[in-house]
Each structure stands twice: as C-alpha cells, then as structure tokens.
Amino acid sequence: MGNLVTVVTPCYNSEKFIASSINSVLSQTYSNWEMIIVDDCSTDKSVEIIESIIKNHSKIKLVKLLKNTGVAQAKNAALNIANGRFVAFLDSDDIWHSTKLEKQISFMLNKNIPISFTSYGLIDIYGKNKKHIVHSIEKVNYTDYLKNTIIGFSTSIIDTKLIGKEFRFNNMRSREDTDLWIRLLKEGNCAYGINNVLSYYRIHSSSMTSNKAIASFQVWDLYFNRHALGLIKSTYYFIFYIFNAIKKRT
C-alpha cells in the first residue's frame, strides 16, 4: 500500500461536528489515505450523518460498536483493522488544514521520523477561528513531554514502520492519548514538531480543552498513579506541566 495513511477517528454524539471533520479529510491534497470512523454507540444522529457522507466515498469505513466501551477502545478498534504505514489521528470535532497530510508525511519521510505533530489553532463551535495558536516545538523526548504535553492528538502521526503496529491505547476514559505518548517516548522514541498550523481544535462545553481543572487533575493522576512516578517526580513534572499549560493559553 506504499505510504498509505490510516486516519483514525473515534466518534460519540458528534452530530454537530463530524461532517466538518470528514470533509477536512476529503479535502486533503495528499490522496493516499483511508479513514476509519468508529462510532461508540452514539445516541444522536452521528451515524446517520456519517453514512450519508461516506456512501459515495469508498476510502472511508464506519465501524459501529455494539456497546459503549469508551474512546480508548474505539481508537483500538480502528487500529485493529488499519492498513496504513502511517496512522494519523483526528477527533470527531476537530478539522485539518487541506495540506496537513501532504506536508506532514513529506516531513516524516525526509527526516525518518517516527512520531510527528504540528502547531494548531483553536476554533469555536461554529468553526470560527479564535485567533489563538498553540505552537509546536522542534523535538520532544520522554522527560520533555512529562513537562509539556505538547502533542495535540489531532495533529499527530505515527510511522508504524519505525514504531511497529502493536501499540494500543490503554483502556482509560480520559488522557489515553497522553498515556500513549508517555509510553512510546519512554521506549526511547522522540516526537518532532512542525511549526505550521495544520490542525484546528474545536472548543465547546464538552471538549477536554475547555475543562482545564479536570484536565489538570487527570494529568496528575496519570503521573502519580498510572505511571507511578512517585510524589517528588510527579510534583516536579506537574509544576512544569501547569506552567506550560498556562503558557499555551496566553
């Protein structure tokens, strides 16, 4: 399949935004992709909207889970059937710039990069640009990432030729992406950033980006409990995390 990109999109009650997400993939200048949308038993019209769009697009597959299992398992369901050398992630309420895959895959191939991410902008529920940019940094290793969780989920791409196809998300209700990056970077991998805005995160009442206090507690819990860094290390890295989180918003 050459340099096929598998786009992984978990979906749950995203009727307001899923069409925009899909259309941003359909608009890509890079054409060698497949998209796997996994619906986690949505109770709104998400599935109906997805089916109406993809009936004319054979490169997009919809997987409907039989029971609600959470976002991590939805992502894993897509990874289990992914055909691409590259795996790109896109949340069902976010959108991509039309040149995202073209620029990012070229960047990764030219520099032999295992994980990449980009700068991203923020948009409101109507898709209006909030004129705020979170800039990527050049390179992130394990300890860098613990201090600054800079890798945006919808900006990230993994080269499975370098990382392997075995990685999966732990069964967590939140912060499963942060947990994945910690594990992959702890293995000695590094992630490399492109300082171009190629993704847009949507801010709304149910988005993790908008719930700052909850997100901060979840990061602490991840450091102290799941990754057992101990009180001193957890506190040390968490202080940096808070500082960088505030910096991202200013």
C-alpha angles and dihedrals in degrees: 000000000000114000095348115167119214111207111208116203122174113199134197123161094334099142092133096054113018095090091057091049093051093045091053088058093045088053095057117128087213105079104186100091144110125202125213115193115190115197113205097207098292115200095204130063096285095115093046091052093046093049092049091055102040098047087089096040116072093185091069121077126189119208115193113202116218094224137018106267103160135260097287093057091045090056091047091051088059093045090053091064100030115131100185130107086217124050117203124185127217125174115222093247098046131081138209133226110248093247097047099107095039094053097039098047091047089051092051096046094047093051100031092239122177099198129018137179137177143214114273140201130218125240132184128236090279094052093254114150111248089203093236122124128195104206122215122228127230101252138001128195129181099280092039090057095049087058096043121021090202100151107104111211095225091048097053132103128180125204104217091194087069102028099034129236096263100085116113137172118260113243099264130141092222142009091030090137093052088049091052093052091049091053096045094046092046087061088065100266122133129211121221126209134218111209094217125105101244100148136047125210117209116224115210139139096277098040118112089226090064097048099072100165093049092046091052093051090049092053091051090049090049093052099041103035112020097036095030095218092160128239098285098046093040091052092045095052093038092057089055090045092055092047092051093043090056090045091055091057097050 
